[in-house]
């Protein structure tokens, strides 16, 4: 086990109707004026918007609002949010939504005190040293941004999608009411299930094959639980226990717990960022569902041991099966699972043009400036092979 720092300062309020405590929670955080940040129409259709606004008004909490966050949050909206926040002396951001809204809020928070573009954090040219606090009312189980230190934004001027990490990105509190996810569509539920598993898959199936049985069991156990409840939530959207398990897994899978004592780099996520940066209509989870089996096929040829452990621990494959066969079976079982919950299996299904694969591989490498050394070295050529292997 490697040395590590585990930091989880976010306070979680988990349970049915916990958003009703929002007024007191905001007062505890000494909020004077907040920016209410959300997506498009879903929270208004569900009635959550009216409920939140009513709570703010009853508790005499001043606020302005900015909606319109898209599935891949845009730099241009972040810039609008920064301008609004500065003009109105905002000292807190309340993000009501999923990972896209939370990441947009994080980027706005990071940009308020500085004259340069917050995009410079995502490119690594600037290091975040000051921001304003954020609270969350979560409405979808997926990205885990409610407890993570990451912030992923799409630069809609260049179609580049990148993330950056900072402990200052961690939100002050997150309200998790599983009932708020009942109205999430089957497709978006499936995208969320995929993203949840991928956050742990890319941690536990890393180049760092150190002895770490406790973290391994936590990771493989989380994946096993999500495999079980994911299908239930997909087929029974109002099943509270299934939705609750998914919501809690969403937070735990991206807050560092399933990587304690291990190093990792998440190459599939990085390839998907280039993919959905190029094709804005592609949902993050759908892109991951297509890319992961392709990457895993190449990676398992070099080192089948980690993929075999996935099979043994999460899918219940017999240990009588050798590592090579167990790895191959586990990858196929994961691919089949994605298909069973309505995820695509090829880039062609996502309407990706074959002529754009080189462009995507180039975006992944930051125009030749980056390679990721994981179980396999993912450079431009390997990225292109992974893309071509799952094209059709």
N, C-alpha and C positions, 0 to 999 in steps of 0.2 A: 504494500500500500504506500502511495506517495504522500508527501506532506500536502496539506490543503487548508484553506480558510473557508469556513462555511458561514455565510452571513444572510440571515432572513429577517430583516427588520420590519417587514410588512405585517400589519395586524390583520388577521382574517376574521370576518364575521360570517359564519357559515350557517345556513339554515333557511327554512321556509319563511318568507316575508321579512327577512332581516333588513331589507331596504327601508322599512318603516322606522328604523332606528337612525336613519341618515342625519336628521336634524341634530340629535345629541352628539353623534360622531363628529360632525363638522364643528360644533361648538367646542368639543374637546380638543380639536385641532386648531382652535382660535382663528377660524376663517373670517376674514372681513369682507372680501369680495371675490367671487370665483367666476371662472370661465366654465360654463356647462358645455361640454364637447361631446358630440355624438355622430352617428352615421347619417343615413338618409331617412327612410320612412318607417323602418321596423318598430322603433320604440314608440312612435306616435300611434301606429296601428294597434300595438299591443296595450296601449294605455299607460305604459311605464313613464313616458315623457310627462303626461299630465300629473301623475303621482309624484314624480320628482319635483316638478315645479311647485306643486301644492305644498310639499314639505318645506321647500326653500322659502316660500312666501310666509307660511305659518310661523316659521322660525326667524323671520326677519333677516334672512341671509341675502345680501345683495348679489346679483349675478348678471352676467351677459351670456349670450350663447353663440355657439358656432357649430352648425351641423354640416353634413355633406361629406364626411369621411368615406372614402371608397375602400373596396376590399384590399387593394394595395395602396396604402396611404401616401398622399402626394406632398412633395415639397412645397408646391404652390399654395396649398391650403394651410400648411404649417406657417408659411410666411404671412398669410392673412391673419392667422391666429396670433402670431407674435405681435403684429401691428395692433390688433384689437386689445390684447393684454396690456401692452405698454400704454395705450391711450386711455385705458380705463383703470389703471393701477391695480391690476389683478394680483392677488397674492396666493391663489390656489386654483388648481384645475381639477374639475370633476369629470372623469371620463366614464360615460355610460355606453357600454357596448362591448365589443370583443377586442382581440389583439390589435386590429388595425386602428381602432379609436384610441386605444391605450398608447400605442407607439406614436401616433400623431400627437397625442398630449405630451408624451415624453420629449418629442422633438421641439414642440412649442416651449415647454418648460426650459429646455436647454438653451434656447435662443433668446430668451427675454432680456438677459443682462449683457448681451454682447452685440456689437455692431456687425460682426461677420455672419455669414450664412451658417445655419446649423448643419448644413450638408457637410461642412468641413469636419464635423465630428465623425460622420460616416466614412469619410475618405481617410481618416486618421491624421489629418493635417492639424487638428486642434484637439486638445484634451479637455473634457468637461470639468470645470472647477466650481460652478455655481449654477443653481437652478431654483425653481419654485416647487413646492410640494404638490403631489398628485394623489387623488383618491379615485377609487374605481367602484362602479356598480357593474358587475359582469353579466353579460347576456348570452354568451356562447362559450362552450368548452372546447378549446382548441389550442391557441398559441401559447398560453401560459405566461403572457406578458404581465399579468397581474402580480406575479411574484418573481419575475426574472430581472436581470440587470441589463437586458438587451433592448435595442430600439432599431427597428428596420423600417426604412423609408425608401420610396421610389422617387428619384429625381425625374420629374416628368418633362424636364427640359432636355434631358439626355437619354431617357429610358434606362438609366442605370439604377439598380436596386441594391442597396448595401445596408449592413447593420453595424452598430458599434455597441460596445459594452462599457458600463460604468456603474459603480455602486450607487452613484447619485441617481441612476435611472429607477431604482427600486421605489415603488409607491408607498405612501404612508399607511394606507388601509385598502382592503378590497372586500366588498360585500358580495358574498356568493350565495345566491338563492337558486337552487336547482330548478324551481318552478319557472324561472324566467327563461329557461332554455326549452320549455315545452313547445314553443311556437317555431323553433328553428327547423327549417326544411330538412327532409331526408338527405338531400345532397350536401348541404352545409354541415349537417350532423356527421356525415361520413367523412367529409373533409377534415372536420375537427378530430374525429377518432384517429385518422391517419396522422395528423400533425402531432397529436399527443404521443402516439407510439414512436414516431420518428424522433422526437426530442430525446427519448431514452435509448432507442435503438442506436442512434449515432454516438451516444456516450458509451454505452456498454460494448458495442462492436467497434472498438477503436484499435489503433495501432498499439496502444499501451496495454499489453496482455499481462499485467502484473497480477500477483496473487492478491485478490481482494474479494473474498467470499461474501462478506456482509453487504457491500455495495452491489455486487452481482445479484445476490438474492433479492434485494430491494428492487433492482432494475427489472430483472426477469419476472418477478412477482407482479410488478406494476403492469408490465406488458400483458401478462396472463390475465389479469383482472380486466384490463381494457378490452382484450379479445372477447371475453365473456360478456361484459355488460354492453359493449358497443353494439352487438347484434340486437340485444334487448331494446336499447334506446332507439336504434334504427327502426325496429318493427313496432315498438310500443312507445311512442314519443312522450306519453304522459306517465311513464313508469318512474316514480320519484327516486327509488333506490338506484336504478341504473343511471339516471341523469346525475344524481348526487355523486356517484362513484366517478363518473366521467369528469365532472367539474373539479373534484378534488385531485384527480389524476392529472388534469390539465395544469394545475398549479404546482404539484410536486415534481412533475416531469421536467420542468424548465427552471426550477429554483436552485438547482445545483445538487440536490439530494442524491440523484442517481448517478452522479459522477464523482462523489467524494473519494479522494485517493487515487483518481485516475486522470490522465491527460487525454484530451480529445480535440478534434478539429471540425467535424461535421461537414464533410465535402458535399454530400447530397444536398444539404440545405443551400450551400453556396452555388451549386449548379442550378438549383431551382430558382434562386434569386435572379440569375441571369435569364432563365426561361421566362418567368413572369414579369421581369423587367422589360423583356422584348414583347411579350404578349400579355397585356394588362388584363385581359379577360380570364386568364387562367387562375383559378383558385390555388392558393399555396398547397393545400392538402392534396388536391388532385394532381398537381405537378410532382409532388413527392411520391405519390402512389405509383406513378409511371416510372420515375427515375430510380427509386431505391432497388427494385429487383434487378435492374440492369447493372447498377454499381455493385450490388452484392454478388452477382454472378462472377464478375471479374475478380473482386476482392477475395472471394472464397476459394478461388483457384490457387491463390498464393498462400492463404492461411484459413483452412476450413474450421479451425478449432473453435473460434468465437461463435461462428454461425451454427456449429453443431450444438454448442451450449444453449443457444436460443431454442433450437429444436427440442433438446432434452428437457429444458426447464419451463419454457412457455407453451410449447405445443404438445408436450408429453410423449415425444418420440422415444422409443426404446433405446437404452444405452447399448444394447446388443448391436445396434447399427453403427458401423464405423463412422469416423468424423466426416469423411468426404461425402458419404451417402446421406448422413444426417444433415449436413449443411445444405446439400442440394434439396433435400426434402423440406427443410425448414423454409428456405427461400420460396419454394413453390407453394407451400402452405400459406405463407404471408401474402403472396401474389393472389392466391385463390380467395383469401379473406377480403382483400381489397375489392375483388370482383363481386363478392357476395354482398357487399354494402354499396354497390353501385359506382365504384371508382373506375376511372378509365385505366387501360393497361398499355396504351400506345400514345405517342406524341401525335400521331395522325388523328386519333380521336379528339384531340384537343385543338385540331385545326392548325397545327404547326406546319409551316411550309418547310419541305426538306432543304430548300435553298437557304433557309435561315439558320441551319444547324451550325455552320461555321461562324456566323455572327454571334450566336449564343455562346459558343465555346470561347470566342474572343472576349466577350463581355465577362465571362467567368474568370479568365486569366488577367483581367484589367489591361487588356491590350498587350499581353505578353509579359506583364510585370509580376504575375503571381502563379505559383503552383502550390498544391496542397499535398503534403506527404503524409498519407494515412497508411492503412494496411497496404494499399498500392499508391504509387505516386500519380496524382491526378493533375497532369499538365494539359496543355491544349490538345495534344493527340489523344490522350486517354479520355478526356472529356468528350471529344468528338466521337470516339468509339462507343462510349456509354450512351450518347444521344442517338447514334445510328442504330445501336442494338435494340433500342426500345421505340424506334420510329413507327414500325408497323408489324 
